[in-house]
Amino acid sequence: MISNVMTTGINGFQNAQRGMQDAAGRIARAGTTEAPREGAVPDAAPGAEARRAEDSLAGSIVDLKVNQRNAEASVEVVRAADEMVGTLLDERA
């Protein structure tokens, strides 16, 4: 049970870390003339306007902060699981 909680917290932290890295990369590329990625959808495609809005600098900054909060929450989950293990060990001793 506790190991599942610990694993969930660790996985949540790792996902948040990947999200922060992705958002930071988009922030670093904002305003550059970087060539479009292979397989990118042309601007004339349906929904291109929405994709541009999602890739905006402001959206990337929001993504970065959301992932930061997710990482902080995951750390608290791991901390709580660690405290539960400590409490159980103290009770058994």
MMTF fields as JSON, N, C-alpha, C and O atoms, coordinates in Angstrom:
{
  "mmtfVersion": "1.0.0",
  "mmtfProducer": "UNKNOWN",
  "numBonds": 371,
  "numAtoms": 372,
  "numGroups": 93,
  "numChains": 1,
  "numModels": 1,
  "chainsPerModel": [1],
  "groupsPerChain": [93],
  "chainIdList": ["A"],
  "bondAtomList": [4, 2, 8, 6, 12, 10, 16, 14, 20, 18, 24, 22, 28, 26, 32, 30, 36, 34, 40, 38, 44, 42, 48, 46, 52, 50, 56, 54, 60, 58, 64, 62, 68, 66, 72, 70, 76, 74, 80, 78, 84, 82, 88, 86, 92, 90, 96, 94, 100, 98, 104, 102, 108, 106, 112, 110, 116, 114, 120, 118, 124, 122, 128, 126, 132, 130, 136, 134, 140, 138, 144, 142, 148, 146, 152, 150, 156, 154, 160, 158, 164, 162, 168, 166, 172, 170, 176, 174, 180, 178, 184, 182, 188, 186, 192, 190, 196, 194, 200, 198, 204, 202, 208, 206, 212, 210, 216, 214, 220, 218, 224, 222, 228, 226, 232, 230, 236, 234, 240, 238, 244, 242, 248, 246, 252, 250, 256, 254, 260, 258, 264, 262, 268, 266, 272, 270, 276, 274, 280, 278, 284, 282, 288, 286, 292, 290, 296, 294, 300, 298, 304, 302, 308, 306, 312, 310, 316, 314, 320, 318, 324, 322, 328, 326, 332, 330, 336, 334, 340, 338, 344, 342, 348, 346, 352, 350, 356, 354, 360, 358, 364, 362, 368, 366],
  "bondOrderList": [1, 1, 1, 1, 1, 1, 1, 1, 1, 1, 1, 1, 1, 1, 1, 1, 1, 1, 1, 1, 1, 1, 1, 1, 1, 1, 1, 1, 1, 1, 1, 1, 1, 1, 1, 1, 1, 1, 1, 1, 1, 1, 1, 1, 1, 1, 1, 1, 1, 1, 1, 1, 1, 1, 1, 1, 1, 1, 1, 1, 1, 1, 1, 1, 1, 1, 1, 1, 1, 1, 1, 1, 1, 1, 1, 1, 1, 1, 1, 1, 1, 1, 1, 1, 1, 1, 1, 1, 1, 1, 1, 1],
  "groupList": [{"groupName": "MET", "atomNameList": ["N", "CA", "C", "O"], "elementList": ["N", "C", "C", "O"], "formalChargeList": [0, 0, 0, 0], "bondAtomList": [1, 0, 2, 1, 3, 2], "bondOrderList": [1, 1, 2], "singleLetterCode": "M", "chemCompType": "L-PEPTIDE LINKING"}, {"groupName": "ILE", "atomNameList": ["N", "CA", "C", "O"], "elementList": ["N", "C", "C", "O"], "formalChargeList": [0, 0, 0, 0], "bondAtomList": [1, 0, 2, 1, 3, 2], "bondOrderList": [1, 1, 2], "singleLetterCode": "I", "chemCompType": "L-PEPTIDE LINKING"}, {"groupName": "SER", "atomNameList": ["N", "CA", "C", "O"], "elementList": ["N", "C", "C", "O"], "formalChargeList": [0, 0, 0, 0], "bondAtomList": [1, 0, 2, 1, 3, 2], "bondOrderList": [1, 1, 2], "singleLetterCode": "S", "chemCompType": "L-PEPTIDE LINKING"}, {"groupName": "ASN", "atomNameList": ["N", "CA", "C", "O"], "elementList": ["N", "C", "C", "O"], "formalChargeList": [0, 0, 0, 0], "bondAtomList": [1, 0, 2, 1, 3, 2], "bondOrderList": [1, 1, 2], "singleLetterCode": "N", "chemCompType": "L-PEPTIDE LINKING"}, {"groupName": "VAL", "atomNameList": ["N", "CA", "C", "O"], "elementList": ["N", "C", "C", "O"], "formalChargeList": [0, 0, 0, 0], "bondAtomList": [1, 0, 2, 1, 3, 2], "bondOrderList": [1, 1, 2], "singleLetterCode": "V", "chemCompType": "L-PEPTIDE LINKING"}, {"groupName": "THR", "atomNameList": ["N", "CA", "C", "O"], "elementList": ["N", "C", "C", "O"], "formalChargeList": [0, 0, 0, 0], "bondAtomList": [1, 0, 2, 1, 3, 2], "bondOrderList": [1, 1, 2], "singleLetterCode": "T", "chemCompType": "L-PEPTIDE LINKING"}, {"groupName": "GLY", "atomNameList": ["N", "CA", "C", "O"], "elementList": ["N", "C", "C", "O"], "formalChargeList": [0, 0, 0, 0], "bondAtomList": [1, 0, 2, 1, 3, 2], "bondOrderList": [1, 1, 2], "singleLetterCode": "G", "chemCompType": "PEPTIDE LINKING"}, {"groupName": "PHE", "atomNameList": ["N", "CA", "C", "O"], "elementList": ["N", "C", "C", "O"], "formalChargeList": [0, 0, 0, 0], "bondAtomList": [1, 0, 2, 1, 3, 2], "bondOrderList": [1, 1, 2], "singleLetterCode": "F", "chemCompType": "L-PEPTIDE LINKING"}, {"groupName": "GLN", "atomNameList": ["N", "CA", "C", "O"], "elementList": ["N", "C", "C", "O"], "formalChargeList": [0, 0, 0, 0], "bondAtomList": [1, 0, 2, 1, 3, 2], "bondOrderList": [1, 1, 2], "singleLetterCode": "Q", "chemCompType": "L-PEPTIDE LINKING"}, {"groupName": "ALA", "atomNameList": ["N", "CA", "C", "O"], "elementList": ["N", "C", "C", "O"], "formalChargeList": [0, 0, 0, 0], "bondAtomList": [1, 0, 2, 1, 3, 2], "bondOrderList": [1, 1, 2], "singleLetterCode": "A", "chemCompType": "L-PEPTIDE LINKING"}, {"groupName": "ARG", "atomNameList": ["N", "CA", "C", "O"], "elementList": ["N", "C", "C", "O"], "formalChargeList": [0, 0, 0, 0], "bondAtomList": [1, 0, 2, 1, 3, 2], "bondOrderList": [1, 1, 2], "singleLetterCode": "R", "chemCompType": "L-PEPTIDE LINKING"}, {"groupName": "ASP", "atomNameList": ["N", "CA", "C", "O"], "elementList": ["N", "C", "C", "O"], "formalChargeList": [0, 0, 0, 0], "bondAtomList": [1, 0, 2, 1, 3, 2], "bondOrderList": [1, 1, 2], "singleLetterCode": "D", "chemCompType": "L-PEPTIDE LINKING"}, {"groupName": "GLU", "atomNameList": ["N", "CA", "C", "O"], "elementList": ["N", "C", "C", "O"], "formalChargeList": [0, 0, 0, 0], "bondAtomList": [1, 0, 2, 1, 3, 2], "bondOrderList": [1, 1, 2], "singleLetterCode": "E", "chemCompType": "L-PEPTIDE LINKING"}, {"groupName": "PRO", "atomNameList": ["N", "CA", "C", "O"], "elementList": ["N", "C", "C", "O"], "formalChargeList": [0, 0, 0, 0], "bondAtomList": [1, 0, 2, 1, 3, 2], "bondOrderList": [1, 1, 2], "singleLetterCode": "P", "chemCompType": "L-PEPTIDE LINKING"}, {"groupName": "LEU", "atomNameList": ["N", "CA", "C", "O"], "elementList": ["N", "C", "C", "O"], "formalChargeList": [0, 0, 0, 0], "bondAtomList": [1, 0, 2, 1, 3, 2], "bondOrderList": [1, 1, 2], "singleLetterCode": "L", "chemCompType": "L-PEPTIDE LINKING"}, {"groupName": "LYS", "atomNameList": ["N", "CA", "C", "O"], "elementList": ["N", "C", "C", "O"], "formalChargeList": [0, 0, 0, 0], "bondAtomList": [1, 0, 2, 1, 3, 2], "bondOrderList": [1, 1, 2], "singleLetterCode": "K", "chemCompType": "L-PEPTIDE LINKING"}],
  "groupTypeList": [0, 1, 2, 3, 4, 0, 5, 5, 6, 1, 3, 6, 7, 8, 3, 9, 8, 10, 6, 0, 8, 11, 9, 9, 6, 10, 1, 9, 10, 9, 6, 5, 5, 12, 9, 13, 10, 12, 6, 9, 4, 13, 11, 9, 9, 13, 6, 9, 12, 9, 10, 10, 9, 12, 11, 2, 14, 9, 6, 2, 1, 4, 11, 14, 15, 4, 3, 8, 10, 3, 9, 12, 9, 2, 4, 12, 4, 4, 10, 9, 9, 11, 12, 0, 4, 6, 5, 14, 14, 11, 12, 10, 9],
  "groupIdList": [1, 2, 3, 4, 5, 6, 7, 8, 9, 10, 11, 12, 13, 14, 15, 16, 17, 18, 19, 20, 21, 22, 23, 24, 25, 26, 27, 28, 29, 30, 31, 32, 33, 34, 35, 36, 37, 38, 39, 40, 41, 42, 43, 44, 45, 46, 47, 48, 49, 50, 51, 52, 53, 54, 55, 56, 57, 58, 59, 60, 61, 62, 63, 64, 65, 66, 67, 68, 69, 70, 71, 72, 73, 74, 75, 76, 77, 78, 79, 80, 81, 82, 83, 84, 85, 86, 87, 88, 89, 90, 91, 92, 93],
  "secStructList": [7, 2, 2, 2, 2, 2, 2, 2, 2, 2, 2, 2, 2, 2, 2, 2, 2, 2, 2, 2, 2, 2, 2, 2, 2, 2, 2, 2, 2, 6, 6, 7, 7, 7, 7, 7, 7, 6, 6, 7, 7, 7, 6, 6, 1, 6, 6, 2, 2, 2, 2, 2, 2, 2, 6, 1, 2, 2, 2, 2, 2, 2, 2, 2, 2, 2, 2, 2, 2, 2, 2, 2, 2, 2, 2, 2, 2, 2, 2, 2, 2, 2, 2, 2, 2, 2, 2, 2, 2, 2, 2, 2, 7],
  "xCoordList": [0.82, 0.0, 0.869, 0.723, 1.771, 2.612, 3.563, 3.857, 4.047, 4.945, 4.204, 4.796, 2.899, 2.11, 1.986, 2.058, 1.802, 1.711, 3.044, 3.083, 4.128, 5.463, 5.699, 6.192, 5.347, 5.523, 4.684, 5.142, 3.463, 2.604, 3.226, 3.219, 3.76, 4.408, 5.63, 5.84, 6.432, 7.643, 7.267, 7.86, 6.276, 5.835, 5.271, 5.523, 4.505, 3.967, 5.063, 4.973, 6.103, 7.23, 7.945, 8.285, 8.172, 8.852, 8.03, 8.59, 6.711, 5.86, 5.915, 5.973, 5.898, 5.988, 7.332, 7.403, 8.392, 9.714, 9.765, 10.299, 9.205, 9.162, 8.343, 8.715, 7.218, 6.39, 7.119, 6.991, 7.887, 8.659, 9.744, 9.989, 10.391, 11.417, 10.812, 11.399, 9.65, 8.978, 8.59, 8.837, 7.981, 7.575, 8.785, 8.74, 9.857, 11.069, 11.648, 12.132, 11.601, 12.082, 11.252, 11.793, 9.927, 9.06, 9.311, 9.281, 9.56, 9.867, 11.178, 11.281, 12.177, 13.48, 13.375, 14.098, 12.472, 12.324, 11.387, 11.321, 10.662, 9.687, 10.38, 11.408, 9.812, 10.347, 11.55, 12.133, 11.935, 13.065, 12.559, 11.356, 13.466, 13.112, 13.445, 13.804, 13.321, 13.61, 12.734, 11.546, 13.341, 12.592, 11.504, 11.709, 10.346, 9.279, 9.727, 10.51, 9.223, 9.549, 8.961, 7.95, 9.62, 9.131, 7.744, 7.507, 6.833, 5.476, 4.596, 3.45, 5.116, 4.317, 3.173, 3.312, 2.06, 0.882, 1.022, 1.36, 0.769, 0.863, -0.169, -1.188, 0.105, -0.777, -2.183, -3.122, -2.361, -3.67, -4.56, -5.739, -4.02, -4.786, -5.861, -5.691, -6.976, -8.021, -7.464, -6.732, -7.809, -7.358, -5.968, -5.454, -5.339, -3.975, -3.931, -2.955, -4.983, -5.052, -5.01, -4.323, -5.732, -5.748, -4.396, -3.946, -3.735, -2.409, -1.41, -0.562, -1.497, -0.586, -0.819, 0.134, -2.074, -2.377, -1.804, -1.284, -1.899, -1.364, 0.152, 0.733, 0.788, 2.239, 2.767, 3.967, 1.886, 2.322, 3.221, 3.244, 3.939, 4.832, 4.055, 4.474, 2.941, 2.147, 1.658, 1.699, 1.203, 0.749, 1.866, 1.651, 3.05, 4.204, 4.59, 4.983, 4.478, 4.785, 3.758, 4.111, 2.502, 1.458, 1.73, 1.637, 2.064, 2.391, 3.548, 3.526, 4.548, 5.7, 5.271, 5.692, 4.439, 3.981, 3.071, 3.154, 2.208, 1.324, 2.16, 1.903, 3.153, 4.012, 4.849, 5.147, 5.236, 5.948, 5.067, 5.524, 3.814, 2.882, 2.64, 2.535, 2.552, 2.392, 3.589, 3.433, 4.785, 5.991, 5.967, 6.292, 5.584, 5.513, 4.494, 4.748, 3.352, 2.335, 2.85, 2.604, 3.556, 4.098, 5.147, 5.227, 5.944, 6.932, 6.216, 6.682, 5.101, 4.338, 3.765, 3.686, 3.367, 2.871, 3.995, 3.784, 5.182, 6.325, 6.664, 6.935, 6.648, 6.951, 5.936, 6.313, 4.662, 3.637, 3.822, 3.666, 4.153, 4.391, 5.594, 5.581, 6.634, 7.821, 7.477, 7.94, 6.667, 6.255, 5.41, 5.524, 4.55, 3.747, 4.639, 4.399, 5.665, 6.594, 7.288, 7.414, 7.735, 8.399, 7.48, 7.903, 6.241, 5.28, 5.031, 4.967, 4.89, 4.664, 5.866, 5.709, 7.05, 8.254, 8.339, 8.731, 7.981, 7.999, 6.979, 7.241, 5.837, 4.808, 5.236, 4.921, 5.947, 6.393, 7.54, 7.73, 8.292, 9.476, 9.128, 10.019],
  "yCoordList": [-1.188, 0.0, 1.259, 2.12, 1.361, 2.551, 2.632, 3.72, 1.466, 1.49, 1.977, 2.623, 1.666, 2.176, 3.691, 4.369, 4.212, 5.664, 6.314, 7.339, 5.707, 6.231, 6.214, 7.19, 5.108, 4.988, 6.025, 6.616, 6.242, 7.25, 8.639, 9.41, 8.954, 10.248, 10.423, 11.487, 9.375, 9.437, 9.579, 10.381, 8.797, 8.898, 10.28, 10.842, 10.828, 12.171, 13.208, 14.126, 13.058, 13.99, 13.88, 14.895, 12.666, 12.466, 13.038, 13.645, 12.851, 13.427, 14.947, 15.59, 15.517, 16.972, 17.475, 18.522, 16.733, 17.122, 17.141, 18.074, 16.104, 16.074, 17.238, 17.855, 17.539, 18.665, 19.996, 20.859, 20.159, 21.395, 21.51, 22.596, 20.398, 20.423, 20.791, 21.569, 20.237, 20.545, 22.02, 22.692, 22.523, 23.925, 24.848, 25.862, 24.511, 25.335, 25.36, 26.396, 24.233, 24.186, 25.078, 25.778, 25.053, 25.916, 27.386, 28.228, 27.699, 29.082, 29.512, 30.626, 28.639, 28.972, 29.181, 30.0, 28.437, 28.567, 29.69, 30.027, 30.277, 31.325, 32.493, 32.986, 32.917, 34.067, 33.766, 34.683, 32.513, 32.174, 31.823, 31.687, 31.682, 31.294, 29.833, 29.426, 29.05, 27.629, 26.987, 27.287, 26.098, 25.402, 24.543, 23.975, 24.447, 23.609, 22.16, 21.669, 21.488, 20.079, 19.259, 19.623, 18.144, 17.237, 16.756, 16.372, 16.777, 16.334, 17.427, 17.167, 18.661, 19.757, 20.061, 19.921, 20.472, 20.773, 22.178, 23.1, 22.369, 23.71, 24.652, 24.21, 25.962, 26.954, 26.933, 27.324, 26.494, 26.502, 25.349, 25.297, 24.448, 23.293, 23.728, 24.725, 22.981, 23.313, 23.243, 22.314, 24.214, 24.23, 24.809, 24.808, 25.307, 25.836, 27.019, 27.2, 27.82, 28.988, 28.552, 29.172, 27.504, 27.002, 26.447, 26.643, 25.749, 25.203, 26.321, 26.211, 27.391, 28.522, 29.128, 29.503, 29.226, 29.797, 28.916, 29.423, 27.58, 26.665, 26.765, 26.581, 27.052, 27.123, 28.517, 28.771, 29.404, 30.767, 30.794, 29.863, 31.868, 32.044, 32.023, 31.38, 32.716, 32.748, 31.347, 30.964, 30.594, 29.234, 28.355, 27.519, 28.544, 27.762, 28.109, 27.237, 29.377, 29.795, 29.213, 28.768, 29.218, 28.622, 27.128, 26.6, 26.449, 25.02, 24.774, 23.818, 25.634, 25.494, 25.6, 24.791, 26.587, 26.766, 25.619, 25.17, 25.145, 24.025, 22.792, 22.092, 22.531, 21.372, 21.551, 20.572, 22.78, 23.036, 22.681, 22.034, 23.099, 22.779, 21.274, 20.721, 20.609, 19.148, 18.472, 17.514, 18.982, 18.414, 18.626, 17.715, 19.818, 20.099, 19.188, 18.692, 18.967, 18.088, 16.655, 15.956, 16.225, 14.863, 14.682, 13.619, 15.704, 15.65, 15.496, 14.756, 16.178, 16.056, 14.648, 14.136, 14.022, 12.641, 11.718, 10.866, 11.886, 11.059, 11.314, 10.377, 12.569, 12.919, 12.277, 11.758, 12.312, 11.708, 10.196, 9.62, 9.551, 8.103, 7.777, 6.792, 8.601, 8.397, 8.52, 7.727, 9.516, 9.686, 8.51, 8.085, 7.98, 6.815, 5.614, 4.874, 5.422, 4.316, 4.516, 3.575, 5.729, 6.021, 5.766, 5.192, 6.187, 5.969, 4.482, 4.02, 3.74, 2.287, 1.604, 0.717, 2.019, 1.429, 1.773, 0.928, 2.989, 3.382, 2.569, 2.199, 2.298, 1.509, 0.065, -0.558, -0.46, -1.857, -2.027, -3.116, -0.985, -1.082, -1.107, -1.186],
  "zCoordList": [0.0, 0.0, 0.0, -0.868, 0.974, 1.065, -0.123, -0.618, -0.584, -1.736, -2.977, -3.841, -3.069, -4.195, -4.136, -5.161, -2.938, -2.761, -3.122, -3.803, -2.66, -2.965, -4.48, -5.045, -5.128, -6.578, -7.322, -8.299, -6.858, -7.48, -7.361, -8.32, -6.193, -6.007, -6.89, -7.47, -6.988, -7.822, -9.292, -10.014, -9.736, -11.133, -11.431, -12.497, -10.486, -10.66, -10.783, -11.597, -9.967, -10.04, -11.382, -11.99, -11.843, -13.124, -14.279, -15.192, -14.249, -15.293, -15.265, -16.313, -14.073, -13.946, -14.456, -15.1, -14.171, -14.642, -16.169, -16.769, -16.789, -18.263, -18.801, -19.799, -18.134, -18.561, -18.445, -19.313, -17.365, -17.201, -18.264, -18.79, -18.58, -19.617, -20.971, -21.723, -21.281, -22.54, -22.598, -23.599, -21.52, -21.48, -21.568, -22.266, -20.871, -20.912, -22.319, -22.776, -23.002, -24.388, -25.294, -26.15, -25.105, -25.915, -25.598, -26.496, -24.321, -23.954, -24.601, -25.115, -24.578, -25.161, -26.673, -27.241, -27.322, -28.78, -29.191, -30.373, -28.251, -28.575, -29.26, -28.794, -30.351, -31.069, -31.937, -32.516, -32.042, -32.897, -34.29, -34.512, -35.192, -36.557, -36.783, -37.888, -35.718, -35.808, -36.877, -36.989, -37.658, -38.704, -38.064, -36.992, -38.721, -38.168, -38.048, -38.862, -37.029, -36.843, -37.976, -38.576, -38.253, -39.282, -38.898, -37.753, -39.85, -39.589, -39.014, -38.648, -38.926, -38.388, -39.342, -40.557, -38.795, -39.598, -40.159, -39.416, -41.463, -42.038, -41.428, -40.899, -41.506, -40.905, -41.475, -40.781, -42.704, -43.341, -42.865, -43.216, -42.087, -41.628, -40.637, -39.934, -40.575, -39.598, -38.176, -37.834, -37.366, -35.979, -35.795, -34.677, -36.861, -36.753, -35.797, -35.069, -35.801, -34.922, -33.456, -32.644, -33.121, -31.744, -31.355, -30.226, -32.283, -31.981, -31.739, -30.853, -32.511, -32.301, -30.921, -30.24, -30.509, -29.195, -28.091, -27.098, -28.264, -27.266, -27.185, -26.115, -28.301, -28.337, -28.016, -28.124, -27.627, -27.339, -26.106, -25.3, -25.993, -24.856, -23.539, -22.577, -23.502, -22.268, -21.892, -20.722, -22.875, -22.609, -22.084, -21.207, -22.62, -22.167, -20.738, -19.962, -20.398, -19.033, -18.06, -16.968, -18.459, -17.62, -17.453, -16.345, -18.545, -18.467, -17.503, -16.728, -17.555, -16.672, -15.206, -14.379, -14.884, -13.504, -13.061, -11.918, -13.953, -13.602, -13.287, -12.308, -14.113, -13.867, -12.613, -11.929, -12.298, -11.052, -9.864, -8.922, -9.902, -8.814, -8.731, -7.637, -9.886, -9.883, -9.22, -8.463, -9.512, -8.905, -7.391, -6.63, -6.957, -5.528, -4.839, -3.742, -5.475, -4.896, -4.818, -3.835, -5.84, -5.847, -4.762, -4.146, -4.524, -3.441, -2.106, -1.24, -1.93, -0.688, -0.524, 0.593, -1.633, -1.569, -1.104, -0.241, -1.673, -1.272, 0.196, 0.947, 0.596, 1.993, 2.947, 3.997, 2.584, 3.432, 3.528, 4.604, 2.41, 2.428, 3.301, 4.039, 3.219, 4.038, 5.53, 6.349, 5.865, 7.256, 7.74, 8.889, 6.839, 7.225, 7.518, 8.472, 6.699, 6.943, 8.284, 9.068, 8.547, 9.817, 11.006, 12.009, 10.895, 11.971, 12.189, 13.328, 11.105, 11.233, 11.881, 12.721, 11.491, 12.096, 13.572, 14.377, 13.943, 15.351, 16.153, 17.297, 15.562, 16.249, 16.436, 17.45, 15.464, 15.536, 16.525, 17.068, 16.759, 17.631, 19.092, 19.937]
}
